[in-house]
Amino acid sequence: MDRRRVVIVAAAVALVGGVVILRTVGAGDDLKQPKKPPPTALTAYAVDGVLIPSTKDRPHSPANPVTSPGHHRLKVRWDGDAPGYEVRWGGNVRFVTRQAIQLDGLENEKEQQLEIRAVDAFGQRSEPVTAKGTPRADNAQYAFVDRFDGPNSPDPTRWRFAKRTDCARATPGDGDDHQRLVVSSNCATNVVSLRSRAPFVRAEESRFVVETDAPNSGGQLLLDLVPGPVSIQPDEVLPQAVRLAVTTDASGNSLVELFPNGTSKSLPQAPPGLSSRWELVITPSGIRAERDGQVVATSPFVPPWQEATALVGVAALAGDRTRAGIDLVGFRGGATKPPELGPTPDLNVDVNIPRPAPEPKLPGVSGGHLRLVIVPAEAMDPNMKVLFGGAEVTLRPALPGIEWQAGIEYPAIADLPPEAITEPIRASLTSATRVQVTHADVELTPTPGSSHPPPSTPTEPLSGQHTRLAQPRAELLDATAQPVPQGEGLARGRLVLEVRMDSLASAVSGLAGFDVRMDDTRIATVATAADGPGVGGRWRISLNTSTLSTSPHTIEIRAFSTDSETPTESAHVSFVLKP
């Protein structure tokens, strides 16, 4: 017998077969046209002596579906304990691993009919449960609101989008997201900020409202109200500013914090892809944060200001990227509107270079200001200036109370006289100490009667809507089903391989099944598409290691989607036998 041959001790039925790729062409197909590859199908397989788990009873149907309407969207929740679910509506289908889904891009006031089926680990379907709902906008009164359902979102007359490097975009959504704003970022943990040009104005009780699915499967959401002209959100909370921070880890658990002087609260894992309504509420007696109408944090801090800059920031986990959908940003408070739109010339800011050469003056502008984010490497020079071809202006903190510290980002501002406003604007920051400029932008004031076209903005997100397989994970268990310690030599005998597939994504690709390979040799295939694509689940395979060598062994789980264009996903686990 081959020394690598394994013997399965589980009492399951082995079906011998192989991987089958279905490739069929209809009689009327045009063979000259490129076609999408046919779906992938797997057949249960095991080498001699290997037994694999078999199908069981069909899963129970989901129960108690509840729909919640929103602007161009529906949230649907239900009860169930299956590893996955298939949701169908209007000719569409989606696979999810949680008991909830959000359907976006729907027509308001048009009823949607849904069918929800539980899917077990082998792709068996339950009988469907039905649900229905009608998307519609909320009827709250706002002093300022944007639902981002236009083709030019974010509207440059209302918003500015700021990032430290060219690693993020704010664009109209694609696919099902086409009636919401999508912020796509490859900036990892660096926050990118959407700034309202309309100021947030307080009333007796005021609310800064944001509906978004951020921070979805990991990352951070920041809602800031800052009493000064800032464009991007630094790590430190600025003086007199109010911040709601929602930080989610890779497992989907969230921590909500309210600054300054506020409470914090841990929130359980939220269903992926569902938007929440976050509200930062300012009252005469303090501030509070709400999620979907429930208070999650409070603070006795009473802001001394009447107006503030409102910013929405998102960030990903370290080394990761994020894609956040924003459905609404609104203010409930005093009357407000954005200032008239001025021109948006190209801007270049250097540090300690000679005065730039004069450029042609930009017509139709009466003034403006330059916004910078700077990082001092040492003690800050209090006499920093900004040189232009035709002017020299003083740089000052964007709001009072800032205490400069080395290595910390700070917002600064310089008022621009008309002679400093050229096309393009070239500037040099002069400082007696070393500083770095991490962001720069300008807000210009048009002269009465002048008109300026809005700046061009990107129209496609950095990352599209691509579903992936649930991520496989592999673990070795002993004969009593207890986890085997990593790196510990194992006695010969029974060994159980447990495979789990789950996901925190809002949707996953259909699962055809997975191969089990030991030391690069395929020893088993588990098929998971009995009635249609699988979604996720848990499977156990028992191994008898008595015939294996004492050298290290590696088991690979390689999962395949029913969509042949979806990449495979893999997991590995290793072990060593005692002599």
Rosetta blueprint (number, residue, H / E / L):
1 M L
2 D L
3 R L
4 R L
5 R L
6 V L
7 V E
8 I L
9 V L
10 A L
11 A L
12 A L
13 V L
14 A L
15 L L
16 V L
17 G L
18 G L
19 V E
20 V E
21 I E
22 L L
23 R L
24 T L
25 V L
26 G L
27 A L
28 G L
29 D L
30 D L
31 L L
32 K L
33 Q L
34 P L
35 K L
36 K L
37 P L
38 P L
39 P L
40 T E
41 A E
42 L E
43 T L
44 A L
45 Y E
46 A E
47 V L
48 D L
49 G L
50 V L
51 L L
52 I L
53 P L
54 S L
55 T L
56 K L
57 D L
58 R L
59 P L
60 H L
61 S L
62 P L
63 A E
64 N E
65 P E
66 V E
67 T E
68 S E
69 P E
70 G E
71 H L
72 H L
73 R E
74 L E
75 K E
76 V E
77 R E
78 W E
79 D E
80 G L
81 D L
82 A L
83 P L
84 G E
85 Y E
86 E E
87 V E
88 R E
89 W E
90 G L
91 G L
92 N E
93 V E
94 R E
95 F E
96 V E
97 T L
98 R L
99 Q L
100 A E
101 I E
102 Q E
103 L E
104 D E
105 G L
106 L L
107 E L
108 N L
109 E L
110 K L
111 E L
112 Q E
113 Q E
114 L E
115 E E
116 I E
117 R E
118 A E
119 V E
120 D L
121 A L
122 F L
123 G L
124 Q L
125 R E
126 S L
127 E L
128 P L
129 V E
130 T E
131 A E
132 K E
133 G E
134 T L
135 P L
136 R L
137 A L
138 D L
139 N L
140 A L
141 Q L
142 Y L
143 A L
144 F E
145 V E
146 D E
147 R L
148 F L
149 D L
150 G L
151 P L
152 N L
153 S L
154 P L
155 D L
156 P L
157 T L
158 R L
159 W E
160 R E
161 F E
162 A E
163 K L
164 R L
165 T L
166 D L
167 C L
168 A E
169 R E
170 A E
171 T E
172 P E
173 G L
174 D L
175 G H
176 D H
177 D H
178 H L
179 Q L
180 R L
181 L E
182 V E
183 V E
184 S E
185 S E
186 N L
187 C L
188 A L
189 T L
190 N L
191 V L
192 V E
193 S E
194 L E
195 R E
196 S E
197 R L
198 A L
199 P L
200 F E
201 V E
202 R L
203 A L
204 E L
205 E L
206 S E
207 R E
208 F E
209 V E
210 V E
211 E E
212 T E
213 D L
214 A L
215 P L
216 N L
217 S L
218 G L
219 G E
220 Q E
221 L E
222 L E
223 L E
224 D E
225 L E
226 V E
227 P L
228 G L
229 P L
230 V L
231 S L
232 I L
233 Q L
234 P L
235 D L
236 E L
237 V L
238 L L
239 P L
240 Q L
241 A L
242 V E
243 R E
244 L E
245 A E
246 V E
247 T E
248 T E
249 D L
250 A L
251 S L
252 G L
253 N L
254 S E
255 L E
256 V E
257 E E
258 L E
259 F E
260 P L
261 N L
262 G L
263 T L
264 S E
265 K E
266 S E
267 L E
268 P L
269 Q L
270 A L
271 P L
272 P L
273 G L
274 L L
275 S L
276 S E
277 R E
278 W E
279 E E
280 L E
281 V E
282 I E
283 T E
284 P L
285 S L
286 G E
287 I E
288 R E
289 A E
290 E E
291 R E
292 D L
293 G L
294 Q E
295 V E
296 V E
297 A E
298 T E
299 S E
300 P L
301 F L
302 V L
303 P L
304 P L
305 W L
306 Q L
307 E E
308 A E
309 T E
310 A E
311 L E
312 V E
313 G E
314 V E
315 A E
316 A L
317 L L
318 A L
319 G L
320 D L
321 R L
322 T E
323 R E
324 A E
325 G E
326 I E
327 D E
328 L E
329 V E
330 G E
331 F E
332 R E
333 G L
334 G L
335 A L
336 T L
337 K L
338 P L
339 P L
340 E L
341 L L
342 G L
343 P L
344 T L
345 P L
346 D L
347 L E
348 N E
349 V E
350 D E
351 V E
352 N L
353 I L
354 P L
355 R L
356 P L
357 A L
358 P L
359 E L
360 P L
361 K E
362 L L
363 P L
364 G L
365 V E
366 S E
367 G E
368 G E
369 H E
370 L E
371 R E
372 L E
373 V E
374 I E
375 V E
376 P E
377 A L
378 E L
379 A L
380 M L
381 D L
382 P L
383 N L
384 M L
385 K E
386 V E
387 L E
388 F L
389 G L
390 G L
391 A L
392 E E
393 V E
394 T E
395 L L
396 R E
397 P E
398 A L
399 L L
400 P L
401 G L
402 I L
403 E L
404 W L
405 Q L
406 A L
407 G L
408 I L
409 E L
410 Y E
411 P E
412 A E
413 I E
414 A E
415 D E
416 L E
417 P L
418 P H
419 E H
420 A H
421 I L
422 T E
423 E L
424 P L
425 I E
426 R E
427 A E
428 S E
429 L E
430 T E
431 S L
432 A L
433 T L
434 R L
435 V E
436 Q E
437 V E
438 T E
439 H E
440 A E
441 D E
442 V E
443 E E
444 L E
445 T E
446 P E
447 T L
448 P L
449 G L
450 S L
451 S L
452 H L
453 P L
454 P L
455 P L
456 S L
457 T L
458 P L
459 T L
460 E L
461 P L
462 L L
463 S L
464 G L
465 Q L
466 H L
467 T L
468 R E
469 L L
470 A L
471 Q E
472 P E
473 R E
474 A E
475 E E
476 L E
477 L E
478 D L
479 A L
480 T L
481 A L
482 Q L
483 P E
484 V L
485 P L
486 Q L
487 G L
488 E L
489 G L
490 L E
491 A L
492 R L
493 G L
494 R E
495 L E
496 V E
497 L E
498 E E
499 V E
500 R E
501 M E
502 D E
503 S L
504 L L
505 A L
506 S L
507 A L
508 V E
509 S L
510 G L
511 L E
512 A E
513 G E
514 F E
515 D E
516 V E
517 R E
518 M E
519 D L
520 D L
521 T E
522 R E
523 I E
524 A E
525 T E
526 V E
527 A E
528 T L
529 A L
530 A L
531 D L
532 G L
533 P L
534 G E
535 V L
536 G L
537 G E
538 R E
539 W E
540 R E
541 I E
542 S E
543 L E
544 N E
545 T L
546 S L
547 T L
548 L L
549 S L
550 T L
551 S L
552 P L
553 H E
554 T E
555 I E
556 E E
557 I E
558 R E
559 A E
560 F E
561 S E
562 T L
563 D L
564 S L
565 E L
566 T L
567 P L
568 T L
569 E E
570 S E
571 A E
572 H E
573 V E
574 S E
575 F E
576 V L
577 L E
578 K L
579 P L
